[in-house]
Amino acid sequence: MELRADFSRREVVRPEDEAWRASPVPGVDRRMLDRIGDEVARATTIVRYAPNSSFSAHAHDGGEEFLVLEGTFADEHGRYSKGTYVRNPVGTSHTPEVGDDGCTILVKLHQFSPEDQARTVVDSEAAQWYPGTVPGLSVLPLHQFGTESVALVRWAPNTQFNGHRHWGGEEILVLDGVFNDEHGSYPAGTWIRSPHMSEHTPFTGPEGALIYVKTGHLAAD
């Protein structure tokens, strides 16, 4: 399967653009954002676990990165509440289980460098946020390796950022509020992938925004 597999293209997926699809495991549904492969795939996906569901034990041959969007995700290594970011490097494994409140996560699979071996767990509710480069921005760094950087960025209402170019591309999931640029307006749940050397000038209106953002991971070969 190939879905939005041309990384030289700009892609925008709003919540209504992709229906939930059942996974092979009962109680686990997926909203696919990009994918190259079948059940074992390079993939970016929103995954929804029903209350008291579980997923089969599996290994992360290409690494796994996830952000808990709703509820509480759990495995044999710990419990991760809403806003927690986790990276499981190449070669790790786990058996997900979800309790009474269910869970929704953003998950990225098979996108790690084999040399990126740091397991990362960041609780955004407890971690220290830092001032951004313009007034109205707060930043929580989540991970950095090579040219790749991952962060949560909180935008106050009516914040204007500088126009900039994305060396290595940029990927955004809008978690709350409304994010904007000269190309459009993106409500919560919208996923945006901008290719290597693309440009934009983002801003927020009265709603403000909270976004997950990854940069530097889509460089041209």
C-alpha positions in Angstrom: 0.0 0.0 0.0 1.2 3.5 -0.8 -0.6 6.5 0.7 0.9 10.0 0.4 4.2 8.3 -0.4 5.7 11.2 -2.5 7.6 13.2 0.1 8.3 15.9 -2.4 4.6 16.9 -2.3 2.9 19.1 0.3 0.1 17.2 2.0 -2.7 18.4 4.3 -5.1 15.9 5.9 -8.0 17.3 8.0 -10.0 15.0 10.3 -12.8 14.6 7.9 -10.5 13.6 5.0 -9.7 10.1 6.3 -12.2 7.7 7.7 -11.3 5.3 10.6 -10.2 1.9 9.3 -10.3 -1.3 11.4 -6.9 -2.9 12.1 -6.4 -6.6 12.2 -6.9 -6.5 16.0 -10.5 -6.0 17.4 -11.0 -2.7 19.2 -8.1 -0.9 17.4 -8.9 1.5 14.5 -6.6 3.7 12.4 -6.7 6.9 10.5 -3.9 6.7 8.1 -1.9 9.8 7.2 1.0 8.4 5.1 2.1 4.8 4.5 4.5 2.7 2.4 3.8 -1.0 3.0 1.1 -3.2 4.4 0.9 -4.3 8.0 4.7 -3.8 8.3 5.1 -0.3 6.9 6.8 3.0 7.1 3.7 4.8 8.4 2.3 7.8 10.2 -1.1 7.0 11.7 -3.6 8.1 14.3 -4.5 5.0 16.2 -7.7 4.7 18.4 -7.9 2.0 21.1 -11.3 1.2 22.5 -11.6 0.9 26.3 -9.9 -2.3 27.7 -8.4 -3.2 24.3 -4.9 -4.5 23.6 -2.5 -5.0 20.7 -0.4 -8.0 19.9 3.2 -8.1 21.1 5.5 -6.7 18.4 9.0 -5.6 17.8 10.0 -2.2 16.4 12.3 -3.2 13.5 12.4 0.4 12.3 11.7 2.2 15.6 8.4 3.7 17.0 7.5 7.2 18.0 4.2 8.1 19.6 2.3 10.9 21.2 -0.7 10.3 23.4 -3.6 12.5 22.2 -6.4 11.2 24.5 -6.7 8.7 27.3 -3.9 6.6 28.7 -1.6 4.3 26.8 0.1 1.4 28.7 2.5 -1.4 28.1 4.8 -3.5 30.2 7.2 -0.6 30.5 4.8 2.0 31.9 1.6 4.1 31.7 1.6 7.2 29.5 -1.1 9.8 30.0 -2.4 12.4 27.5 0.5 14.6 26.3 3.2 12.0 26.9 5.7 11.5 24.1 7.6 8.2 23.7 10.3 7.0 21.4 11.1 3.2 21.2 14.3 2.7 19.2 15.0 0.0 16.6 15.0 -3.5 18.2 12.7 -2.7 21.1 9.4 -4.5 21.6 6.2 -4.2 23.7 2.6 -5.3 24.2 0.2 -2.4 24.4 -2.8 -2.5 26.7 -5.4 0.2 27.3 -7.7 0.6 30.3 -11.2 1.9 30.9 -10.8 5.3 29.3 -9.4 4.1 26.0 -6.7 5.9 24.2 -5.8 7.7 20.9 -2.2 8.2 19.8 -0.2 9.6 16.9 2.3 6.9 16.0 5.2 6.9 13.5 6.8 3.6 12.5 10.0 2.6 10.6 11.3 6.1 10.5 14.4 5.9 12.8 18.0 6.0 12.0 19.6 2.8 13.4 22.1 4.9 15.3 19.3 6.8 17.1 19.2 4.5 20.1 17.9 6.8 22.9 14.6 5.7 24.4 12.7 8.9 25.3 9.7 9.5 27.5 8.5 13.1 28.0 5.4 14.1 30.0 4.5 17.4 28.6 2.4 18.3 31.7 5.4 18.0 34.0 8.3 19.0 31.7 9.8 22.5 31.5 8.7 24.6 28.5 10.9 27.4 27.1 10.2 30.8 25.5 10.1 30.6 21.7 12.0 32.8 19.3 9.1 35.3 18.9 6.7 36.6 21.6 3.7 34.4 22.2 5.5 31.1 21.6 6.4 28.4 24.2 8.4 25.4 23.1 8.9 21.9 24.7 11.8 20.1 23.0 11.1 16.4 22.7 14.0 14.8 20.8 16.9 15.7 18.5 19.1 13.4 16.5 21.2 14.5 13.5 19.1 17.0 11.5 15.8 15.8 13.0 14.1 17.8 15.7 10.8 17.1 17.5 8.9 19.6 19.7 5.6 20.7 21.0 4.9 24.4 20.4 2.2 26.4 22.2 1.1 29.5 20.3 -0.7 32.3 22.2 -3.7 33.9 20.4 -2.7 36.3 17.6 0.9 35.2 17.4 2.9 35.9 14.2 6.0 33.9 13.2 8.6 34.8 10.7 8.6 33.5 7.2 11.0 30.6 6.9 12.2 27.7 4.7 12.0 24.1 5.8 15.4 22.5 5.2 14.6 18.8 5.6 10.9 19.4 5.5 8.4 19.9 8.3 5.5 17.8 9.7 2.8 19.2 12.0 -0.2 17.8 13.8 -2.5 20.5 15.2 -3.4 19.3 18.7 -5.5 22.2 19.9 -6.8 25.5 18.5 -6.3 26.7 14.9 -3.0 27.0 13.1 -2.7 29.2 10.0 -0.4 30.2 7.3 -0.7 31.8 3.9 -1.8 28.5 2.4 -4.8 27.9 4.7 -6.3 27.4 8.1 -5.9 24.1 10.0 -8.1 23.2 13.0 -7.3 20.7 15.7 -6.7 17.2 14.2 -5.1 18.5 11.0 -1.9 16.9 9.8 0.4 18.9 7.5 3.6 17.6 5.7 5.7 20.2 3.9 8.6 19.0 1.8 12.3 19.9 1.8 12.9 23.6 1.1 9.2 24.5 1.2 8.3 27.9 2.8 5.6 29.5 4.9 4.7 32.3 7.3 2.6 30.8 10.1 0.3 32.7 12.6 -2.6 32.2 14.9 -5.8 34.0 15.4 -7.9 34.4 18.5 -8.0 30.7 19.3 -4.2 30.2 19.6 -2.8 26.7 18.9 -0.8 23.8 20.2 1.1 21.8 17.7 3.4 18.8 17.4 6.2 19.6 15.0 9.0 17.6 13.5 11.6 19.1 11.2 14.7 18.1 9.3 13.6 14.5 8.6 12.6 14.8 4.9 15.8 15.9 3.4 16.3 15.2 -0.3 18.7 12.3 -1.1 
